[in-house]
Amino acid sequence: MTSHPVLRFHGAAGTVTGSCFFVDLGSAKVLVDCGMFQGSKSEKELNYREFPFVASEVDAVILTHAHIDHSGLLPKLAKAGFDGPIFATRGTVDLCSVMLPDSAHIQESEVDQLNRRNQRRGRDTVEPIYDAADAARAVTMMRSVPLKNWQQAVPGLRFRFWNAGHLLGSASVEMEIETRDKTLRLMFSGDLGPSHKLLQYDPEAPQDFDYVICESTYGDTDREVVDERARRHALEAEVRMAVNANGALLIPSFAVERTQELLADLVQLMRSGAIETCPILIDSPLATRASEIFRRHARELENGKLLAEAMEAHNVRFTETVEQSKAIDNMRGFHIVIAASGMCDAGRIRHRLKNWLWREEATVLLVGYQAAGTLGRILKDGASTVRIQGDEITVRARIRELDIYSGHADGRELTEWVNNRGPIHAGTFLVHGEEGALAAFSQRLAAFLPPERILVPRIDSAFELTAGGAIDISEARPPRIDPARPGHQDWHNDLQSLVLDLQEELAKAGDDKARAVIIRRLRRALGE
């Protein structure tokens, strides 16, 4: 029996990715999530570094849901020596069975392309974070646990899952830890869904905790309250504005759930006559496989029958092969393409954007959260030129945003969820949010929680959990990443922006003499 457990925040601290919380009982160690870092290159580099703990000493993992920013480093964990159980809901296990191998494929493909470029440039080659064998091993370690059923993870720690309303299989984690003083009760929110989700029922969880660890992604945002009719009407308006006889509507979308929601609503709008029927292309092998899993779980989903029917629509096409994907660029007439990834930082959407961003007849509709440093955020913020696969692309397409398909609760819903978990006796940790969202959410919670008990951890910080409150015991060691960097653009983004600005200035110069002057000034600034 532990004296005081220690909670370490190895991801999703000051940023929305890399969820990883380390619960140290002394005699046993448990992870809640083991997610991949996304966003800026500085954050992504953390995926390649060693874990800030010894993987072989972890006894168990409790996984909140299948999204890669929560599950994506499980294969790396297995590769590094972890051999314990990974507890998850059945829906999460099924989705991970396709998402983790897909992630491994992406790692191997991207590293292969990078190494070809590195060899041409005389640079060292790199290894993928993990491969297909590592992903397969991680999937075999998963154990399905039903909602609301208590499960012992390790001696002295038991937990049970509650529906989080975010994704098929998504869960909040209620945890009880036996200590010498008392049984500490913790609640990890996981990612919480909004009240208007098409396929998910509203989140639920019990009350009365010592500690609550809550996501804060949209802690600074209050959306308009939308019902099914309002959601479809907003999508209808975007499609109508995008229609162009020679154009396309590109929707960067997370392959799992967001794609299925959009597909169901688009088909329903077309069948009702609200918008004209046109080809809908799901350009993602992962989305195709995930959709089949959603079909199998249809009875567990709100509006599951609607999704199953949409998948059978005659105008819906799922691309499987690379050749089928490439053929999309040769299509004539207006069409809609839904492709991963949702933040435009990988996957087939980058090929579609490279083909369409420079055309005025195209529309790009962003339907999810865009982390700082990603191509999606750069487009959202109004960039006039971007770089994709080494090429400079002028942005002439219309860039639109539709936030009502977000999988995350907004600030009002998050505040209500925390309030309903009360009384919260010892402390509330705010995670999975960027700086502005964390600050705004803290202010909201201060209306009914003691401000000194609202804690915003930084990456790799550690807290001893006592019945009377959390004690910061963070170690004084060099941080894995500058605490000011997570959730922000980094020097890689700044460099790309500088290169694009320089090229623009050179293009505007009247002649070679004027361009030479610009280059001389730049060299002087560099001290040459």
QUIWO-V747567 format. One record per residue. N is the residue number from 0. RES is the residue in one small letter. SS is DSSP state (H for helix, E for strand, L for the rest). OMEGA is omega in whole degrees, 0 to 359 (none if undefined). Layout:
n->[N & N]
res->[RES & RES]
ss->[SS & SS]
omega->[OMEGA & OMEGA]
This chain:
n->[0 & 1 & 2 & 3 & 4 & 5 & 6 & 7 & 8 & 9 & 10 & 11 & 12 & 13 & 14 & 15 & 16 & 17 & 18 & 19 & 20 & 21 & 22 & 23 & 24 & 25 & 26 & 27 & 28 & 29 & 30 & 31 & 32 & 33 & 34 & 35 & 36 & 37 & 38 & 39 & 40 & 41 & 42 & 43 & 44 & 45 & 46 & 47 & 48 & 49 & 50 & 51 & 52 & 53 & 54 & 55 & 56 & 57 & 58 & 59 & 60 & 61 & 62 & 63 & 64 & 65 & 66 & 67 & 68 & 69 & 70 & 71 & 72 & 73 & 74 & 75 & 76 & 77 & 78 & 79 & 80 & 81 & 82 & 83 & 84 & 85 & 86 & 87 & 88 & 89 & 90 & 91 & 92 & 93 & 94 & 95 & 96 & 97 & 98 & 99 & 100 & 101 & 102 & 103 & 104 & 105 & 106 & 107 & 108 & 109 & 110 & 111 & 112 & 113 & 114 & 115 & 116 & 117 & 118 & 119 & 120 & 121 & 122 & 123 & 124 & 125 & 126 & 127 & 128 & 129 & 130 & 131 & 132 & 133 & 134 & 135 & 136 & 137 & 138 & 139 & 140 & 141 & 142 & 143 & 144 & 145 & 146 & 147 & 148 & 149 & 150 & 151 & 152 & 153 & 154 & 155 & 156 & 157 & 158 & 159 & 160 & 161 & 162 & 163 & 164 & 165 & 166 & 167 & 168 & 169 & 170 & 171 & 172 & 173 & 174 & 175 & 176 & 177 & 178 & 179 & 180 & 181 & 182 & 183 & 184 & 185 & 186 & 187 & 188 & 189 & 190 & 191 & 192 & 193 & 194 & 195 & 196 & 197 & 198 & 199 & 200 & 201 & 202 & 203 & 204 & 205 & 206 & 207 & 208 & 209 & 210 & 211 & 212 & 213 & 214 & 215 & 216 & 217 & 218 & 219 & 220 & 221 & 222 & 223 & 224 & 225 & 226 & 227 & 228 & 229 & 230 & 231 & 232 & 233 & 234 & 235 & 236 & 237 & 238 & 239 & 240 & 241 & 242 & 243 & 244 & 245 & 246 & 247 & 248 & 249 & 250 & 251 & 252 & 253 & 254 & 255 & 256 & 257 & 258 & 259 & 260 & 261 & 262 & 263 & 264 & 265 & 266 & 267 & 268 & 269 & 270 & 271 & 272 & 273 & 274 & 275 & 276 & 277 & 278 & 279 & 280 & 281 & 282 & 283 & 284 & 285 & 286 & 287 & 288 & 289 & 290 & 291 & 292 & 293 & 294 & 295 & 296 & 297 & 298 & 299 & 300 & 301 & 302 & 303 & 304 & 305 & 306 & 307 & 308 & 309 & 310 & 311 & 312 & 313 & 314 & 315 & 316 & 317 & 318 & 319 & 320 & 321 & 322 & 323 & 324 & 325 & 326 & 327 & 328 & 329 & 330 & 331 & 332 & 333 & 334 & 335 & 336 & 337 & 338 & 339 & 340 & 341 & 342 & 343 & 344 & 345 & 346 & 347 & 348 & 349 & 350 & 351 & 352 & 353 & 354 & 355 & 356 & 357 & 358 & 359 & 360 & 361 & 362 & 363 & 364 & 365 & 366 & 367 & 368 & 369 & 370 & 371 & 372 & 373 & 374 & 375 & 376 & 377 & 378 & 379 & 380 & 381 & 382 & 383 & 384 & 385 & 386 & 387 & 388 & 389 & 390 & 391 & 392 & 393 & 394 & 395 & 396 & 397 & 398 & 399 & 400 & 401 & 402 & 403 & 404 & 405 & 406 & 407 & 408 & 409 & 410 & 411 & 412 & 413 & 414 & 415 & 416 & 417 & 418 & 419 & 420 & 421 & 422 & 423 & 424 & 425 & 426 & 427 & 428 & 429 & 430 & 431 & 432 & 433 & 434 & 435 & 436 & 437 & 438 & 439 & 440 & 441 & 442 & 443 & 444 & 445 & 446 & 447 & 448 & 449 & 450 & 451 & 452 & 453 & 454 & 455 & 456 & 457 & 458 & 459 & 460 & 461 & 462 & 463 & 464 & 465 & 466 & 467 & 468 & 469 & 470 & 471 & 472 & 473 & 474 & 475 & 476 & 477 & 478 & 479 & 480 & 481 & 482 & 483 & 484 & 485 & 486 & 487 & 488 & 489 & 490 & 491 & 492 & 493 & 494 & 495 & 496 & 497 & 498 & 499 & 500 & 501 & 502 & 503 & 504 & 505 & 506 & 507 & 508 & 509 & 510 & 511 & 512 & 513 & 514 & 515 & 516 & 517 & 518 & 519 & 520 & 521 & 522 & 523 & 524 & 525 & 526 & 527]
res->[m & t & s & h & p & v & l & r & f & h & g & a & a & g & t & v & t & g & s & c & f & f & v & d & l & g & s & a & k & v & l & v & d & c & g & m & f & q & g & s & k & s & e & k & e & l & n & y & r & e & f & p & f & v & a & s & e & v & d & a & v & i & l & t & h & a & h & i & d & h & s & g & l & l & p & k & l & a & k & a & g & f & d & g & p & i & f & a & t & r & g & t & v & d & l & c & s & v & m & l & p & d & s & a & h & i & q & e & s & e & v & d & q & l & n & r & r & n & q & r & r & g & r & d & t & v & e & p & i & y & d & a & a & d & a & a & r & a & v & t & m & m & r & s & v & p & l & k & n & w & q & q & a & v & p & g & l & r & f & r & f & w & n & a & g & h & l & l & g & s & a & s & v & e & m & e & i & e & t & r & d & k & t & l & r & l & m & f & s & g & d & l & g & p & s & h & k & l & l & q & y & d & p & e & a & p & q & d & f & d & y & v & i & c & e & s & t & y & g & d & t & d & r & e & v & v & d & e & r & a & r & r & h & a & l & e & a & e & v & r & m & a & v & n & a & n & g & a & l & l & i & p & s & f & a & v & e & r & t & q & e & l & l & a & d & l & v & q & l & m & r & s & g & a & i & e & t & c & p & i & l & i & d & s & p & l & a & t & r & a & s & e & i & f & r & r & h & a & r & e & l & e & n & g & k & l & l & a & e & a & m & e & a & h & n & v & r & f & t & e & t & v & e & q & s & k & a & i & d & n & m & r & g & f & h & i & v & i & a & a & s & g & m & c & d & a & g & r & i & r & h & r & l & k & n & w & l & w & r & e & e & a & t & v & l & l & v & g & y & q & a & a & g & t & l & g & r & i & l & k & d & g & a & s & t & v & r & i & q & g & d & e & i & t & v & r & a & r & i & r & e & l & d & i & y & s & g & h & a & d & g & r & e & l & t & e & w & v & n & n & r & g & p & i & h & a & g & t & f & l & v & h & g & e & e & g & a & l & a & a & f & s & q & r & l & a & a & f & l & p & p & e & r & i & l & v & p & r & i & d & s & a & f & e & l & t & a & g & g & a & i & d & i & s & e & a & r & p & p & r & i & d & p & a & r & p & g & h & q & d & w & h & n & d & l & q & s & l & v & l & d & l & q & e & e & l & a & k & a & g & d & d & k & a & r & a & v & i & i & r & r & l & r & r & a & l & g & e]
ss->[L & E & L & L & L & E & E & E & E & L & L & L & L & L & L & L & L & L & L & L & E & E & E & E & L & L & L & L & E & E & E & E & L & L & L & L & L & L & L & L & H & H & H & H & H & H & H & H & L & L & L & L & L & L & H & H & H & L & L & E & E & E & L & L & L & L & L & H & H & H & H & L & L & H & H & H & H & H & H & L & L & L & L & L & E & E & E & E & L & H & H & H & H & H & H & H & H & H & H & H & H & H & H & H & H & H & H & H & H & H & H & H & H & H & H & H & H & H & H & H & H & L & L & L & L & L & L & L & L & L & L & H & H & H & H & H & H & H & H & H & L & E & E & E & L & L & E & L & L & L & E & E & E & E & L & L & E & E & E & E & E & E & E & L & L & L & L & L & L & L & E & E & E & E & E & E & E & E & E & L & L & L & E & E & E & E & E & E & L & L & L & L & L & L & L & L & L & L & L & L & L & L & L & L & L & L & L & L & E & E & E & E & E & E & E & L & L & E & L & L & L & L & L & L & L & L & L & H & H & H & H & H & H & H & H & H & H & H & H & H & H & H & L & L & L & L & L & E & E & E & E & E & L & L & L & L & L & H & H & H & H & H & H & H & H & H & H & H & H & H & H & H & L & L & L & L & L & L & E & E & E & E & E & L & H & H & H & H & H & H & H & H & H & H & H & H & L & H & H & H & L & L & L & H & H & H & H & H & H & H & H & L & L & L & L & E & E & E & L & L & L & H & H & H & H & H & H & H & H & H & L & L & L & L & E & E & E & E & E & L & L & L & L & L & L & L & L & L & H & H & H & H & H & H & H & H & L & L & L & L & L & E & E & E & E & E & L & L & L & L & L & L & L & L & H & H & H & H & H & H & L & L & L & L & E & E & E & E & L & L & E & E & E & E & L & L & L & E & E & E & E & L & H & H & H & L & L & L & L & E & H & H & H & H & H & H & H & H & H & L & L & L & L & E & E & E & E & E & E & E & E & L & L & L & H & H & H & H & H & H & H & H & H & H & H & L & L & L & L & L & H & H & H & E & E & L & L & L & L & L & E & E & E & E & E & E & L & L & E & E & E & E & L & L & L & L & L & L & L & L & L & L & L & L & L & L & L & L & L & L & H & H & H & H & H & H & H & H & H & H & H & H & H & H & H & H & H & H & L & L & L & H & H & H & H & H & H & H & H & H & H & H & H & H & H & L & L & L]
omega->[184 & 174 & 175 & 177 & 178 & 178 & 180 & 184 & 184 & 176 & 181 & 177 & 185 & 179 & 184 & 184 & 176 & 184 & 180 & 181 & 188 & 179 & 185 & 177 & 186 & 179 & 180 & 183 & 184 & 173 & 165 & 184 & 175 & 192 & 180 & 176 & 175 & 179 & 184 & 179 & 179 & 178 & 180 & 180 & 178 & 180 & 183 & 182 & 177 & 175 & 176 & 176 & 180 & 186 & 183 & 179 & 177 & 184 & 182 & 174 & 172 & 187 & 183 & 177 & 194 & 181 & 189 & 178 & 175 & 184 & 197 & 178 & 175 & 176 & 176 & 179 & 178 & 179 & 184 & 174 & 177 & 179 & 180 & 179 & 172 & 184 & 180 & 174 & 180 & 179 & 179 & 178 & 181 & 180 & 179 & 180 & 175 & 185 & 181 & 173 & 177 & 178 & 178 & 178 & 179 & 179 & 183 & 181 & 183 & 179 & 177 & 178 & 180 & 182 & 176 & 177 & 181 & 179 & 178 & 182 & 181 & 181 & 179 & 175 & 181 & 178 & 175 & 180 & 175 & 181 & 185 & 180 & 177 & 179 & 180 & 179 & 180 & 180 & 181 & 181 & 185 & 178 & 182 & 178 & 179 & 174 & 171 & 178 & 178 & 180 & 175 & 178 & 176 & 176 & 179 & 180 & 174 & 183 & 168 & 184 & 172 & 181 & 180 & 175 & 186 & 188 & 172 & 179 & 184 & 186 & 162 & 186 & 170 & 186 & 174 & 181 & 178 & 175 & 181 & 183 & 186 & 172 & 179 & 179 & 181 & 174 & 173 & 185 & 196 & 174 & 183 & 180 & 177 & 183 & 186 & 182 & 182 & 190 & 185 & 173 & 184 & 178 & 174 & 180 & 180 & 183 & 170 & 182 & 170 & 181 & 173 & 176 & 191 & 174 & 186 & 190 & 180 & 181 & 180 & 187 & 170 & 178 & 170 & 177 & 184 & 173 & 183 & 182 & 181 & 179 & 181 & 179 & 179 & 177 & 178 & 181 & 180 & 180 & 180 & 179 & 184 & 187 & 176 & 185 & 182 & 188 & 180 & 171 & 179 & 180 & 172 & 188 & 172 & 189 & 187 & 178 & 180 & 178 & 182 & 177 & 180 & 180 & 181 & 181 & 180 & 180 & 179 & 178 & 180 & 180 & 180 & 181 & 181 & 174 & 181 & 179 & 178 & 178 & 173 & 183 & 176 & 189 & 182 & 176 & 179 & 179 & 178 & 181 & 179 & 180 & 177 & 177 & 177 & 179 & 180 & 181 & 187 & 182 & 180 & 187 & 169 & 182 & 179 & 180 & 179 & 178 & 180 & 179 & 180 & 181 & 181 & 183 & 186 & 183 & 180 & 182 & 177 & 178 & 180 & 187 & 176 & 180 & 178 & 179 & 180 & 182 & 180 & 183 & 179 & 182 & 176 & 182 & 185 & 178 & 180 & 178 & 173 & 185 & 176 & 9 & 185 & 179 & 177 & 184 & 177 & 171 & 188 & 181 & 181 & 176 & 179 & 179 & 179 & 181 & 190 & 187 & 184 & 183 & 181 & 183 & 180 & 173 & 174 & 182 & 179 & 187 & 181 & 181 & 180 & 183 & 179 & 178 & 179 & 178 & 178 & 179 & 180 & 177 & 180 & 183 & 170 & 180 & 179 & 175 & 178 & 176 & 178 & 180 & 176 & 182 & 176 & 183 & 173 & 182 & 174 & 179 & 175 & 177 & 183 & 180 & 178 & 189 & 187 & 175 & 179 & 177 & 184 & 172 & 177 & 185 & 180 & 181 & 176 & 180 & 179 & 180 & 180 & 181 & 181 & 178 & 184 & 358 & 175 & 195 & 192 & 181 & 177 & 178 & 179 & 185 & 173 & 178 & 175 & 191 & 183 & 180 & 180 & 181 & 181 & 180 & 176 & 180 & 178 & 184 & 180 & 177 & 180 & 175 & 176 & 183 & 181 & 178 & 176 & 190 & 179 & 183 & 172 & 183 & 180 & 175 & 185 & 181 & 172 & 185 & 176 & 179 & 182 & 180 & 182 & 179 & 181 & 179 & 182 & 183 & 178 & 179 & 181 & 181 & 176 & 178 & 177 & 181 & 180 & 187 & 183 & 179 & 180 & 170 & 181 & 185 & 176 & 177 & 180 & 180 & 179 & 179 & 179 & 180 & 180 & 178 & 180 & 179 & 179 & 180 & 179 & 180 & 181 & 181 & 188 & 183 & 182 & 180 & 179 & 179 & 178 & 178 & 179 & 182 & 178 & 179 & 179 & 180 & 177 & 179 & 179 & 176 & 180 & none]
